[in-house]
Amino acid sequence: MKTFIGGIGCFWDEKKYEGIDGIVSTECGYCGGDEPNVTYKAVCGGDTGHIEVVKVQYDEKIKSYEDMVRLFFELHDSTQVNRQGTYVGIQYRSEIFYANDEEKKIAEKVLDEMNKKLDGKVSTKVSKEKNYCKAEGYHQKYEKNKSLKFG
């Protein structure tokens, strides 16, 4: 299994990865800030440097890292700055977190392609994975659990 970490806005959008061939699991978390452990409340304050991310485990026999980066761009509007839809704030920025130089090179290549396609309007950042931590339990599979509870 391989891992892809990306910020596509609110991490509850992890549901967008459901049912896609090669996706094994998802996890809501925070990444990119200076502290090794943060809370939802701290991240929402906007001063930790962390953003809400989805950590995706995928089967590299079915999907490549490049496939995952391309999927990332399909799942959200990468031209919005520090927001996705009604979710506004720096913690909702579009960002790809890479683990090594090969992933960085692939992410930057696809980002450049998307930026050309979208007339230079892409706001997505490509950054080294830094201080990932899993979000609180009540955020995991939030949309699914909410529909079971209130459906």
C-alpha positions in Angstrom: 0.0 0.0 0.0 1.0 3.6 -0.7 -0.1 6.8 0.8 -1.3 10.1 -0.7 -2.0 13.2 1.5 -3.9 16.1 0.0 -6.0 19.1 1.1 -9.1 19.3 -1.0 -11.0 21.7 1.4 -12.9 20.3 4.3 -11.6 16.8 5.3 -15.1 15.6 5.4 -14.8 15.5 1.7 -13.0 12.2 2.2 -16.3 10.7 1.0 -15.3 11.8 -2.6 -12.7 9.0 -2.6 -15.3 6.3 -1.8 -15.9 3.7 -4.5 -12.9 4.6 -6.6 -10.9 1.6 -7.8 -7.6 1.2 -6.0 -8.6 3.3 -3.0 -8.2 1.1 0.1 -9.0 3.5 2.9 -9.2 7.2 3.9 -8.4 9.1 7.1 -9.1 12.7 8.1 -6.2 14.6 9.5 -4.1 17.7 9.7 -0.8 18.4 8.0 1.7 21.1 7.2 2.1 23.0 10.5 4.8 23.4 13.0 3.4 21.3 15.9 3.4 17.5 15.8 -0.1 17.3 17.4 -3.0 19.7 16.9 -6.7 19.8 17.5 -9.6 20.8 15.3 -10.1 24.0 17.4 -6.5 25.0 17.0 -6.4 24.4 13.2 -9.7 26.3 12.8 -8.0 29.3 14.5 -5.8 29.5 11.3 -2.5 30.1 13.0 -1.1 26.6 13.3 0.0 26.3 9.6 -1.9 23.0 9.4 -4.7 22.3 6.9 -7.4 19.7 6.9 -6.3 16.8 4.7 -7.4 13.4 3.6 -4.8 10.7 3.9 -5.5 8.1 1.3 -4.2 4.5 1.3 -4.1 3.2 -2.2 -3.0 0.0 -4.0 -0.1 0.9 -6.2 -0.8 -2.1 -8.4 -4.1 -0.3 -9.5 -3.2 3.4 -9.1 0.1 5.2 -9.5 1.1 8.3 -7.5 0.5 10.3 -10.6 -3.0 8.8 -10.9 -3.6 10.0 -7.3 -2.4 13.5 -8.0 -4.7 13.7 -11.1 -7.6 12.4 -9.0 -6.8 15.1 -6.4 -7.4 17.8 -9.1 -10.6 16.1 -10.2 -12.1 16.1 -6.7 -12.0 19.9 -6.0 -11.7 23.3 -7.4 -7.9 24.0 -7.3 -8.4 27.7 -8.4 -10.0 28.7 -5.2 -7.7 30.4 -2.7 -8.0 29.3 1.0 -11.5 28.0 0.4 -13.7 25.3 -1.1 -17.3 26.3 -1.6 -18.7 27.5 1.7 -15.6 26.4 3.7 -13.4 29.5 4.0 -10.0 29.8 5.7 -6.4 29.0 5.3 -7.0 25.5 6.7 -9.1 24.7 3.5 -6.3 25.6 1.0 -5.5 23.2 -1.9 -2.3 21.4 -1.1 -0.5 18.2 -2.0 2.0 16.8 0.6 4.8 14.6 -0.8 7.0 12.1 1.0 10.0 12.0 -1.3 11.7 13.7 -4.3 10.0 11.4 -6.8 6.5 12.3 -5.5 7.5 16.0 -5.5 8.6 15.8 -9.1 5.3 14.1 -10.1 3.1 16.5 -8.2 4.9 19.5 -9.7 4.6 18.1 -13.2 0.8 17.5 -12.9 0.4 20.9 -11.2 2.2 22.6 -14.1 -0.1 20.8 -16.6 -3.2 21.8 -14.7 -2.0 25.4 -14.4 -1.5 25.6 -18.2 -4.9 24.1 -18.7 -6.5 26.6 -16.3 -4.7 29.7 -17.5 -2.4 30.0 -14.5 -5.3 30.1 -12.0 -4.3 27.1 -9.9 -3.7 27.9 -6.2 -2.5 24.5 -5.2 0.7 24.2 -3.2 3.1 21.3 -3.3 4.8 20.8 0.1 6.9 18.3 2.0 4.8 16.2 4.3 5.2 17.9 7.7 3.6 17.0 11.1 0.7 14.9 9.9 -1.7 13.9 12.7 -4.9 12.1 12.6 -8.0 14.2 13.3 -10.3 13.5 16.2 -12.5 10.4 16.0 -15.7 12.2 15.5 -14.3 13.6 12.2 -13.6 10.2 10.7 -16.2 9.1 8.2 -18.3 12.1 9.4 -20.7 12.3 6.5 -21.4 8.6 6.6 -21.9 8.5 10.3 -24.1 11.7 10.2 -26.4 10.1 7.6 -26.6 6.9 9.7 -27.5 8.9 12.8 -29.9 11.4 11.2 -30.8 9.7 7.9 
